[in-house]
């Protein structure tokens, strides 16, 4: 038989511990001896990266083909002459996207692009994806066709093959999980942990646009909910909204660096905000970072819209996230090859003091960098 304990006094949470009784093939549920107030740690106390670190410490590599596991944009496996790169990203309705303003075609495209971006951050070439899809019966066949039309467009653009996956039912909205696989020559792979002292910090494109696009979409949603007769006013913000709804992985930069025979000394894609990614490069490479505010690229529309929303443009660029630009370091010897590139910006350098991750403002004030990007577990109580 199965016995269940009831809560008594201060005991609030119990785990079911399966126990096989010696005299009969039955199971008994017993309470785990702990007090919630003393031993329960909330997820938002350690955050996403604290959780990843905690998980990583529990595992060690069992196979010689596993070259690099948890801790970078993609895992690295030995595949003979090359390395195989594998990465997974999950998008959940209500957490990562809102279907009231996210077209399904754009969602499908974005789901692929964010995974390709992780392969790009390892200096690799994406080749295949698999898709895990959970959906409820509120989605029609035509709606799923629309989602996959966006996935197909991204596969065509990035030259990747959809080779499998899984589908299942969902009771709480749409869930998309994509695993991307790619390849890179062993002498060309780039990690977060290999920057060197005095390396130049580079970033592609411009920053903060995706975050401001999200603010515009959320504002227009609230206007519509207040008055359904009002139509969204998005024409002025087309660039920002596009950066949020349909980001592009910067495979073009990976190819251009290869053409110039440049292998970055470290690299990461900007998904959680520039400041957070800078801290990752510094921590993993055991170095400090120093950037200059005046060199951080911000599009004029991003700047003007941030002011309109009474936000600090540089804060949006540092902490907004979902730009999916590439942040990388290069040897000073390679600066000459890239100094005239219109879409690569030199924003600072690495240095030896691991305790100093700073930004020099336009007023020449030195301020500490703080990773204030999105906390995945902030709503967990």
C-alpha positions as CSV (number, residue, x, y, z in Angstrom):
1,X,0.0,0.0,0.0
2,X,1.0,3.7,-0.3
3,X,1.1,5.7,2.8
4,X,1.1,9.6,2.7
5,X,2.2,11.8,5.6
6,X,0.2,14.9,6.4
7,X,1.7,18.3,7.2
8,X,2.2,18.9,11.0
9,X,3.1,22.1,12.7
10,X,5.8,24.0,10.8
11,X,6.4,21.2,8.3
12,X,5.2,22.5,5.0
13,X,6.9,20.8,2.1
14,X,7.5,17.1,1.6
15,X,9.2,15.0,-1.1
16,X,8.0,11.5,-1.9
17,X,10.9,9.2,-1.2
18,X,10.3,5.7,-2.7
19,X,11.1,2.9,-0.3
20,X,10.8,-0.8,-1.2
21,X,9.6,-2.6,2.0
22,X,11.5,-5.9,2.5
23,X,8.4,-8.0,3.1
24,X,6.2,-6.9,0.3
25,X,6.6,-5.2,-3.2
26,X,4.8,-2.0,-2.2
27,X,6.0,1.6,-1.8
28,X,5.7,3.9,1.1
29,X,6.0,7.7,0.9
30,X,8.0,9.3,3.7
31,X,8.7,12.9,4.4
32,X,12.2,14.4,3.9
33,X,13.4,15.9,7.1
34,X,13.9,19.6,6.5
35,X,12.3,22.8,7.6
36,X,11.4,25.2,4.8
37,X,12.4,28.3,6.7
38,X,15.9,27.0,7.3
39,X,16.8,25.1,4.2
40,X,14.7,26.2,1.2
41,X,16.6,28.4,-1.2
42,X,14.5,30.4,-3.7
43,X,15.6,30.3,-7.3
44,X,15.6,34.1,-7.6
45,X,18.3,34.2,-4.9
46,X,20.9,32.5,-7.2
47,X,19.5,33.4,-10.6
48,X,19.9,31.6,-13.9
49,X,23.7,31.6,-13.9
50,X,23.9,30.5,-10.3
51,X,21.6,27.6,-11.1
52,X,23.7,26.7,-14.1
53,X,26.9,26.7,-11.9
54,X,25.2,24.6,-9.3
55,X,24.2,22.0,-11.9
56,X,27.6,22.0,-13.6
57,X,29.3,21.2,-10.3
58,X,27.4,17.9,-10.1
59,X,28.6,16.5,-13.4
60,X,31.9,15.4,-14.8
61,X,32.7,14.2,-18.3
62,X,32.4,10.5,-18.9
63,X,33.5,10.3,-22.6
64,X,36.7,11.5,-24.3
65,X,34.7,12.9,-27.2
66,X,33.1,15.4,-24.8
67,X,35.5,18.3,-25.1
68,X,33.5,21.2,-23.4
69,X,30.2,20.9,-21.6
70,X,28.2,23.4,-19.6
71,X,29.4,27.0,-19.5
72,X,29.7,28.3,-23.0
73,X,27.3,29.2,-25.9
74,X,27.5,25.6,-27.2
75,X,28.9,22.3,-26.1
76,X,31.9,21.0,-28.0
77,X,32.3,17.4,-29.1
78,X,35.2,15.8,-30.9
79,X,34.1,14.7,-34.4
80,X,37.4,13.7,-35.9
81,X,38.9,16.4,-38.1
82,X,36.4,19.0,-36.7
83,X,34.5,19.8,-33.6
84,X,30.7,19.3,-33.4
85,X,28.8,22.1,-31.7
86,X,25.5,21.6,-29.9
87,X,23.2,24.1,-28.3
88,X,19.6,24.3,-27.1
89,X,17.3,27.2,-26.5
90,X,13.7,27.1,-25.2
91,X,11.0,29.7,-25.8
92,X,7.9,29.7,-23.6
93,X,4.7,31.5,-24.3
94,X,4.1,34.1,-21.6
95,X,7.8,34.1,-20.6
96,X,9.7,34.7,-23.8
97,X,7.0,35.8,-26.2
98,X,3.5,37.2,-26.3
99,X,1.3,36.0,-29.1
100,X,-0.9,39.1,-28.9
101,X,1.9,40.9,-30.9
102,X,4.3,38.2,-32.0
103,X,3.3,36.8,-35.4
104,X,3.8,33.0,-35.6
105,X,5.9,33.3,-38.7
106,X,8.3,35.7,-36.8
107,X,8.3,33.4,-33.8
108,X,9.4,30.4,-35.9
109,X,12.2,32.5,-37.5
110,X,13.4,33.9,-34.2
111,X,13.4,30.4,-32.5
112,X,15.9,29.3,-35.1
113,X,17.9,32.5,-35.2
114,X,18.7,32.5,-31.5
115,X,20.1,29.0,-31.7
116,X,22.2,29.8,-34.8
117,X,23.5,32.8,-32.9
118,X,25.0,30.4,-30.3
119,X,26.8,28.5,-33.0
120,X,28.1,31.7,-34.5
121,X,29.4,32.7,-31.0
122,X,31.7,29.6,-31.2
123,X,32.9,30.7,-34.6
124,X,31.1,27.7,-36.1
125,X,28.8,27.0,-39.1
126,X,25.3,25.7,-38.3
127,X,24.2,22.6,-40.1
128,X,21.1,20.9,-38.5
129,X,18.3,21.6,-36.0
130,X,15.8,19.5,-34.2
131,X,12.5,20.9,-32.8
132,X,10.6,20.0,-29.6
133,X,7.1,21.5,-29.8
134,X,4.4,21.5,-27.2
135,X,1.0,23.1,-28.0
136,X,-2.6,23.1,-27.0
137,X,-5.7,22.5,-29.1
138,X,-6.4,26.2,-29.3
139,X,-3.8,26.2,-32.2
140,X,-5.2,25.3,-35.6
141,X,-3.3,23.4,-38.2
142,X,-3.0,26.6,-40.2
143,X,-1.4,28.3,-37.2
144,X,1.2,25.6,-36.9
145,X,1.8,25.9,-40.7
146,X,2.5,29.6,-40.1
147,X,4.9,28.8,-37.3
148,X,6.8,26.4,-39.5
149,X,6.8,28.8,-42.5
150,X,9.0,31.0,-40.3
151,X,11.2,28.1,-39.3
152,X,11.5,27.1,-42.9
153,X,12.6,30.7,-43.9
154,X,15.3,30.7,-41.2
155,X,16.5,27.3,-42.3
156,X,16.8,28.5,-45.9
157,X,18.6,31.7,-44.8
158,X,21.1,30.0,-42.5
159,X,21.5,26.9,-44.7
160,X,20.5,24.5,-41.9
161,X,18.4,21.3,-42.2
162,X,15.5,20.4,-40.0
163,X,16.2,16.7,-39.2
164,X,13.8,15.7,-36.5
165,X,12.2,16.5,-33.1
166,X,9.2,15.8,-31.0
167,X,5.6,17.1,-30.6
168,X,3.4,16.9,-27.6
169,X,0.4,18.5,-25.9
170,X,0.6,21.5,-23.6
171,X,-1.8,22.7,-21.0
172,X,-0.2,26.1,-20.5
173,X,0.6,27.6,-23.9
174,X,3.1,27.2,-26.7
175,X,6.6,25.9,-26.0
176,X,9.4,25.7,-28.6
177,X,12.7,24.0,-27.9
178,X,15.3,23.9,-30.6
179,X,18.6,22.1,-30.6
180,X,21.1,23.3,-33.2
181,X,24.2,21.5,-34.3
182,X,27.1,22.9,-36.2
183,X,30.7,22.3,-37.0
184,X,34.0,24.2,-36.7
185,X,37.6,23.4,-37.5
186,X,39.6,22.5,-34.3
187,X,42.0,25.4,-34.8
188,X,39.2,27.9,-35.3
189,X,36.8,27.2,-32.4
190,X,36.3,30.2,-30.1
191,X,35.3,30.0,-26.4
192,X,34.4,32.5,-23.7
193,X,37.4,31.6,-21.7
194,X,40.3,32.4,-24.0
195,X,40.6,36.2,-24.0
196,X,44.1,37.6,-23.2
197,X,45.3,40.6,-21.4
198,X,45.1,43.8,-23.5
199,X,42.9,42.2,-26.1
200,X,40.5,44.7,-27.8
201,X,36.8,44.3,-27.1
202,X,34.6,44.4,-30.2
203,X,30.8,44.4,-30.7
204,X,28.8,44.2,-33.9
205,X,25.8,46.2,-35.0
206,X,24.0,48.4,-32.4
207,X,22.6,47.7,-29.0
208,X,19.4,48.3,-27.1
209,X,17.1,48.3,-30.1
210,X,15.4,45.0,-29.3
211,X,14.7,46.1,-25.8
212,X,13.1,49.4,-26.9
213,X,11.1,47.5,-29.6
214,X,9.7,45.4,-26.7
215,X,8.8,48.5,-24.8
216,X,6.9,49.9,-27.8
217,X,5.0,46.6,-28.4
218,X,4.0,46.4,-24.7
219,X,2.8,50.0,-24.7
220,X,0.7,49.5,-27.8
221,X,-0.8,46.4,-26.3
222,X,-1.9,48.3,-23.2
223,X,-3.4,51.0,-25.4
224,X,-5.3,48.3,-27.3
225,X,-6.6,46.6,-24.2
226,X,-7.8,50.0,-22.9
227,X,-9.5,50.9,-26.2
228,X,-9.8,48.1,-28.8
229,X,-10.8,50.8,-31.4
230,X,-7.2,52.1,-31.3
231,X,-4.9,50.7,-33.9
232,X,-1.2,50.2,-33.0
233,X,1.1,53.0,-34.0
234,X,4.2,51.1,-35.1
235,X,5.4,52.7,-38.4
236,X,7.7,55.1,-36.6
237,X,9.3,52.3,-34.7
238,X,9.7,49.7,-37.5
239,X,13.4,49.2,-36.9
240,X,13.0,48.6,-33.2
241,X,10.0,46.3,-33.5
242,X,11.8,44.3,-36.2
243,X,14.8,43.8,-33.9
244,X,12.6,42.4,-31.3
245,X,10.3,40.2,-33.4
246,X,12.8,39.0,-36.1
247,X,16.4,39.2,-34.9
248,X,19.2,38.0,-37.1
249,X,22.2,35.8,-36.1
250,X,25.4,37.5,-37.2
251,X,26.7,34.7,-39.4
252,X,27.8,37.4,-41.8
253,X,30.4,38.5,-39.3
254,X,31.7,35.0,-38.8
255,X,32.2,34.6,-42.5
256,X,33.9,38.0,-42.8
257,X,36.3,37.3,-40.0
258,X,37.2,34.1,-41.7
259,X,37.8,35.9,-45.0
260,X,40.2,38.2,-43.2
261,X,41.9,35.3,-41.5
262,X,41.0,36.5,-38.1
263,X,40.1,34.1,-35.2
264,X,38.7,36.1,-32.2
265,X,40.4,35.3,-29.0
266,X,37.0,34.9,-27.2
267,X,33.4,35.4,-28.2
268,X,29.8,35.4,-27.0
269,X,26.5,36.4,-28.4
270,X,24.5,39.2,-26.7
271,X,21.3,37.7,-25.5
272,X,21.2,38.9,-21.8
273,X,22.6,42.4,-22.3
274,X,26.1,43.7,-23.0
275,X,27.1,44.1,-19.4
276,X,26.1,40.6,-18.5
277,X,28.1,39.2,-21.5
278,X,31.1,41.3,-20.7
279,X,31.1,39.8,-17.2
280,X,31.0,36.3,-18.7
281,X,34.0,37.0,-20.9
282,X,35.9,38.5,-17.9
283,X,35.0,35.7,-15.5
284,X,35.6,32.8,-17.8
285,X,38.9,34.3,-19.0
286,X,40.0,35.4,-15.5
287,X,40.4,39.0,-16.6
288,X,38.8,42.3,-16.0
289,X,37.0,44.5,-18.6
290,X,37.1,48.2,-19.4
291,X,34.8,49.8,-21.9
292,X,34.0,53.4,-22.9
293,X,30.5,54.7,-23.0
294,X,31.2,56.9,-26.1
295,X,32.1,53.8,-28.1
296,X,29.0,51.7,-27.3
297,X,26.9,51.7,-30.5
298,X,23.3,52.9,-30.1
299,X,21.1,53.6,-33.1
300,X,19.5,57.1,-33.2
301,X,16.0,55.6,-33.1
302,X,16.9,53.6,-30.0
303,X,18.3,56.7,-28.4
304,X,15.3,58.9,-29.2
305,X,12.8,56.2,-28.2
306,X,14.6,55.6,-24.9
307,X,14.3,59.3,-24.1
308,X,10.6,59.2,-25.1
309,X,10.1,56.4,-22.5
310,X,12.2,58.3,-20.0
311,X,14.9,55.7,-20.0
312,X,18.7,56.1,-20.1
313,X,19.8,55.0,-23.6
314,X,23.1,53.6,-22.3
315,X,21.3,51.5,-19.7
316,X,19.1,50.0,-22.4
317,X,22.2,49.2,-24.4
318,X,24.0,47.6,-21.4
319,X,21.1,45.6,-20.0
320,X,18.3,45.3,-22.5
321,X,19.3,42.0,-24.1
322,X,18.0,40.0,-27.1
323,X,20.2,42.0,-29.5
324,X,21.9,38.8,-30.7
325,X,24.9,40.8,-31.8
326,X,28.4,39.3,-31.3
327,X,30.7,40.4,-28.6
328,X,34.3,39.3,-29.1
329,X,37.9,40.1,-28.4
330,X,40.8,40.3,-30.8
331,X,44.5,40.5,-30.6
332,X,45.8,44.1,-31.0
333,X,47.7,42.8,-34.0
334,X,44.4,42.2,-35.8
335,X,43.0,45.8,-35.2
336,X,44.4,47.1,-38.5
337,X,42.4,44.5,-40.5
338,X,39.1,45.6,-38.9
339,X,39.6,49.3,-38.2
340,X,37.5,50.4,-41.2
341,X,34.7,47.8,-40.8
342,X,31.4,49.7,-40.7
343,X,29.7,47.3,-38.4
344,X,32.3,46.3,-35.9
345,X,32.9,48.7,-33.0
346,X,35.9,48.8,-30.7
347,X,34.5,49.5,-27.2
348,X,37.3,48.8,-24.8
349,X,39.9,46.2,-23.7
350,X,40.6,43.4,-21.4
351,X,43.0,43.9,-18.5
352,X,44.6,41.9,-15.7
353,X,42.6,43.1,-12.7
354,X,39.8,40.7,-12.3
355,X,38.1,42.9,-9.6
356,X,37.6,45.8,-12.0
357,X,34.9,45.5,-14.6
358,X,34.2,49.1,-15.4
359,X,32.9,51.6,-17.9
360,X,34.3,55.1,-18.5
361,X,31.4,57.5,-19.0
362,X,31.4,60.4,-21.4
363,X,32.2,62.6,-18.4
364,X,35.3,60.5,-17.8
365,X,33.8,59.0,-14.6
366,X,34.7,55.4,-14.0
367,X,31.7,53.3,-12.9
368,X,31.4,49.6,-12.2
369,X,29.6,47.4,-14.7
370,X,26.7,45.5,-13.2
371,X,24.9,42.6,-14.9
372,X,21.3,43.8,-14.6
373,X,19.8,41.8,-17.4
374,X,16.6,39.9,-17.1
375,X,16.3,37.5,-14.1
376,X,14.5,34.4,-15.4
377,X,13.3,33.5,-11.9
378,X,12.2,36.9,-10.5
379,X,8.5,36.0,-10.5
380,X,9.1,32.8,-8.5
381,X,7.8,33.1,-5.0
